[in-house]
Amino acid sequence: TTMCNSCVGGATTMELYEQLTAQGDKVRSLKTAKADKADVDAAIQLLLKLKVDYKEVTGQDYKAGCPPSGTAVSNDRQSENGGEEDTVDPWNVATNSAKGVDYDKLIVRFGSSKIDQELVDRIEKVSGQKPHRFLRRGIFFSHRDMNQVLDAYEKQKSFYLYTGRGPSSQAMHVGHLIPFVFTKWLQDVFDIPLVIQLTDDEKYLWKDLSLEDCHRFAEENAKDIIACGFDVNKTFIFSDLDYMGSSPEFYRNVVKVQKHVTFNQVKGIFGFSDSDCIGKISFPAIQAAPAFSSSFPQIFKGRKDVQCLIPCAIDQDPYFRMTRDVAPRIGYPKPALLHSTFFPALQGAQTKMSASDANSSIFLTDTPKQIKNKVNKHAFSGGKDTIEEHREQGGNPDIDVAFMYLTFFMEDDEQLEKIRQDYTSGILLTGELKKMLIETLQPMITAHQENRKNVTDEMVKQFMTPRPLNFNF
Ligand code: TRP
């Protein structure tokens, strides 16, 4: 039997379109009526799900006022990516679409919430600062419970930030800095403590590396993190290998989590199998522990109810779904989350930058000349093959890696928008676009290298020593 591919669960594209339009109206009326936040969120969630279904069936984004056309069905996303789902977990990121992972779909699959304009506006209002470009441009695009954090903050209830890095090598690339650059901004605008976990234990368990190498990478990576400008009076950076053994409170929380998560659950969440070593199986408890304030008595004076906010790339969400699931069962608040998209590889947004492939990444140690060569040689272009064609038809910024990188690093919104328009219309050539990216990256990386040079071993030691921070809890 053949199935009509414009039908999903019995609904035709037109029915889907009408359902979507009705749901959009519903969301708007709930918002105008200042309805309960939970109801609005639920309605938005359904709206997003319908949009994903719609795109699946029609291959096009839903546009209010533009009903589906009969011809659209042939170029649907199913055929574009072979009908497969994007892969997103802590170890792999892959999609067949040159535009990158379908993030709206991921929000539905993971059950998180979209960072919409309303939330960005609210962050601006509560912090009193212009939202960071990562928020303005949807690079941090998804969240869990951010409204709750802001509600409490408005009532003078503080919170703290937790983020981390797996130190798998000496070499860090620009993609690794995204969560730290954003976390630094959050720390500045909200003036709150920050803990940074370096999971040298995790990398030892997963990679073919010695314990001592992982520990050394942790200290080396700490220098790059410190070079982002964190305030030593407000920031604690720790290696699991060092801190776990020295903090009874931290270890107690690890054990509490271990008692409340079964092998079956972690198998379901992380895909572990019977032949994975037991270190891997219990590791998620170690990534969960820093989300509870009682793991840091020196900072929070034993308080176990300080709300945690975790900025991270969305591939880390499985760890924190588990963490949020156990939190109430062990008497702690659930951590809130802010999720970022991935930083695309030079070769294209089908995957993220990888430190193990030198040509896929711009490293923090690259010279201006290396940056220039890599961008010119390897950055996937959405431009046309010849100048004549390009002038006539224009380029495609949605799949162009140089343009994508500029959306991460160019501060000026108007300048970026002009570049997008000029590239799309063909006024701007690929070579010219790449030159702009090179001229943005070179001073940025040079400045980072300068900052890193000024980070002494003594400073690293200070950041990594358990101690009170400049906050009264
Ligand atoms: N598992 C992460 C990695 O491999 C490191 C990490 C630990 C982390 N805790 C975190 C990342 C909290 C983000 C937020 O890179």
Boltz pocket constraint, residues with backbone or C-beta under 6 A from the ligand:
constraints:
  - pocket:
      binder: B
      contacts: [[A, 90], [A, 162], [A, 163], [A, 164], [A, 165], [A, 166], [A, 197], [A, 198], [A, 199], [A, 202], [A, 287], [A, 310], [A, 311], [A, 312], [A, 313], [A, 316]]
      max_distance: 6.0
